[in-house]
Amino acid sequence: MTSDRLEELLRTLARAEREAAAGTPAGSRVVRTPDCVPLSRAAAGADALTPAERGHVAGCAYCAAAVGRAPADGPPADGWKGVWAVRPAAPARDPDLPRAIALSAGGPRPGPATVVLALAEDPAADPPGVALPPELVARLFSETAITHVAVELIAAEAEPGSWVPAVRVMPGPDLGPLTVVVAFPGGEARTFVVPANPPGSLRVAESAPAAPVPAVAVEPGPGGWRGELKLS
Amino acid sequence: MTDVGPPRTDIDLLRAYTTAADDAAFTALMNRHEEGMTNAARVWFFRFGRPDLADLDGQVVQDAFLKLLKRAPQVIAGGFDELGGWLHAVVRTTAIDYTRRNKPRAGDPVSDPPAPAGPRDLPPDVYFALRDCLAALADTDRAVIELHYWGELSLAEVAAALSANYHTAARWHRNSLDQMLACVSGRLADPDVGGQS
């Protein structure tokens, strides 16, 4: 066989596979609607979104993924600037929380009814998220390649002076529920149970809201928002 | 505003978005490449033996554009005018990520294999020899072959996509072909079969 013949065979194989791919039905899992946030706007930051867009993003996995995976440039000097605006943090060394992970974010920003804090130990990670212990991945996820989970704390201003938090995990576990304990900077702690997705699903899973926490518990301190997370 | 000037290059559009927050420019960039990238994503899923993932094409394209935004400064500094090759290569690596992330689990129904070229195009033994020898190449060598023949990128575009100069890409291509030639010839009971036109 000559080199020219090999190139001809490769082109033939490539053409056949391209034609086979073109003959399959169009994608069905990703459905963009007119309400979807344009990718360019999603990348510009959560702050750039209108309240209506924020509401749409909360229920749209396509848009949530776009916003959540946007570049992590870190928060500006004036604080909170988007769901990926988190700061690096050193690992926790609290012996009482052997799996605790020190987290930080720019702090919640007053404004719309719902504020989302993205919690991550390494904002430079792509995508940003929390690295799960291998044994937890093996127990809760059928796909062991998933080693990072983005944990978002959703605080709704249900009543003045307090916050009703919930935890959203993307992707959600699919072999069993994930228990998340969040220790807030003010010392308050809440436990959340994120239900399991159907097997194989990579969609976002959200816990039930926990008891309200005082607003001071989530206020950023001099060094920004800092909390701890324990996963089991 | 009506654009009456000459067509802007990909880099012009990306620079307009990153420096002047020109959303229309980025939308134009997406419109220019989205369909081709979507088709490419589907081809890669077939190439990697996972046609069942073809409906993730939109997510692959979305991830590729996000990577472009994240790496915009380096891409702009790269000195290329067109981003088709770069985006195509990112679509390929992203499709690889999705393929690894969605491995079939024990007990899952076996996915249909990718449709092989028919006997009219390739004899079965040649088809399987090509497929297996391609899989045996090192990652970079396989990327060069796949981007050049499946992605239909020129060697200059392959070089840009892999952050190499043209001569390096050409050398990779030559070495990859030599390896495949030895492998395929060794696999075929009658190497002359592959020599028939």
Chai-1 contact restraints between the chains, C-beta under 6 A:
chainA,res_idxA,chainB,res_idxB,connection_type,confidence,min_distance_angstrom,max_distance_angstrom,comment,restraint_id
A,M1,B,S185,contact,1.0,0.0,6.0,A-B,restraint_1
A,M1,B,P191,contact,1.0,0.0,6.0,A-B,restraint_2
A,M1,B,G194,contact,1.0,0.0,6.0,A-B,restraint_3
A,M1,B,G195,contact,1.0,0.0,6.0,A-B,restraint_4
A,S3,B,L177,contact,1.0,0.0,6.0,A-B,restraint_5
A,S3,B,L181,contact,1.0,0.0,6.0,A-B,restraint_6
A,R5,B,G195,contact,1.0,0.0,6.0,A-B,restraint_7
A,L6,B,L181,contact,1.0,0.0,6.0,A-B,restraint_8
A,L10,B,Y149,contact,1.0,0.0,6.0,A-B,restraint_9
A,R11,B,Y149,contact,1.0,0.0,6.0,A-B,restraint_10
A,T12,B,D121,contact,1.0,0.0,6.0,A-B,restraint_11
A,T12,B,L122,contact,1.0,0.0,6.0,A-B,restraint_12
A,L13,B,A117,contact,1.0,0.0,6.0,A-B,restraint_13
A,L13,B,L130,contact,1.0,0.0,6.0,A-B,restraint_14
A,A14,B,Y149,contact,1.0,0.0,6.0,A-B,restraint_15
A,A14,B,W150,contact,1.0,0.0,6.0,A-B,restraint_16
A,A16,B,A117,contact,1.0,0.0,6.0,A-B,restraint_17
A,A16,B,D121,contact,1.0,0.0,6.0,A-B,restraint_18
A,E17,B,F46,contact,1.0,0.0,6.0,A-B,restraint_19
A,E17,B,R47,contact,1.0,0.0,6.0,A-B,restraint_20
A,R18,B,V43,contact,1.0,0.0,6.0,A-B,restraint_21
A,A20,B,F46,contact,1.0,0.0,6.0,A-B,restraint_22
A,A20,B,A115,contact,1.0,0.0,6.0,A-B,restraint_23
A,A21,B,R42,contact,1.0,0.0,6.0,A-B,restraint_24
A,A21,B,V43,contact,1.0,0.0,6.0,A-B,restraint_25
A,A21,B,F46,contact,1.0,0.0,6.0,A-B,restraint_26
A,T24,B,A54,contact,1.0,0.0,6.0,A-B,restraint_27
A,G27,B,D55,contact,1.0,0.0,6.0,A-B,restraint_28
A,G27,B,D57,contact,1.0,0.0,6.0,A-B,restraint_29
A,G27,B,G58,contact,1.0,0.0,6.0,A-B,restraint_30
A,S28,B,D55,contact,1.0,0.0,6.0,A-B,restraint_31
A,R29,B,D55,contact,1.0,0.0,6.0,A-B,restraint_32
A,V30,B,G58,contact,1.0,0.0,6.0,A-B,restraint_33
A,V30,B,Q59,contact,1.0,0.0,6.0,A-B,restraint_34
A,L39,B,F65,contact,1.0,0.0,6.0,A-B,restraint_35
A,S40,B,D23,contact,1.0,0.0,6.0,A-B,restraint_36
A,S40,B,F26,contact,1.0,0.0,6.0,A-B,restraint_37
A,A43,B,L69,contact,1.0,0.0,6.0,A-B,restraint_38
A,R69,B,L66,contact,1.0,0.0,6.0,A-B,restraint_39
A,P71,B,K70,contact,1.0,0.0,6.0,A-B,restraint_40
A,S142,B,R105,contact,1.0,0.0,6.0,A-B,restraint_41
A,A145,B,R100,contact,1.0,0.0,6.0,A-B,restraint_42
A,A145,B,R101,contact,1.0,0.0,6.0,A-B,restraint_43
